[in-house]
């Protein structure tokens, strides 16, 4: 397993933007996530990978407030947000996308983004913010179109526009590229790179290995709820435990 050179971004900042400290999640007797720690800095893209059932989604939900950790802490710029609800985290600068797009289908593309822009602005300022975000993701020409009429690639960009209108400092992307055709993949990859270059910290789960390896500065690989390997993309891609987790044991 090989990996291309990772996007460099501006990940050299010394100030942690987001941290997870020994986060565990237990459902009854099932240890879904066990003692996972990570650090994210401005401009950094952190990739979260692992085989199906590795615990990635549970960890993602714990980091974003949709599941409460059984133990450990989640910090945003040093502030403990472990028990905060997602809407409170959004006000502090965290936002996430979902595997399944959730547009307000009865509203226009612009109106979808306005809903998010109203978190920090009102009136004309909110509208200006929404238009600016649509321009950023390449949907300004679709502003008046009903969201229900968008194809998959544009729905993904609308999902991204909605979270960008929240003005996050930390962005969690849940399979934003999976299912897109190659041209649409390339457009989304370019947009994610631009967001990191602007200083956002990004945590992403993605199953398309060459994409996440090429985008990420740092990779965390999970298996059975535990940390299997972490490091730069090339190190993780060539780690023997990671290769076994994805390809299985060699019978020879």
Protein Blocks (a to p, Z undefined) as FASTA:
>chain_A
ZZddddfkjmlbfbdfbdcehiacdehjacfbghiacdddehiacddeddehilmmmmmm
mmnopaccfbdcddeehiacklpcfklmmmnopacddfbdcddfkbcfklmmmmmmmmmg
gcjllmmmmmmmmmmnopmmmmmpcfklpcfklmmmmmmmmmmmnopabdcdehklgopa
fklmmmmmmmmmmmmmnopacddddfblklmmmmpmbdcddeehiafbgcdfklmmmpmk
lmmmmnopafZZ
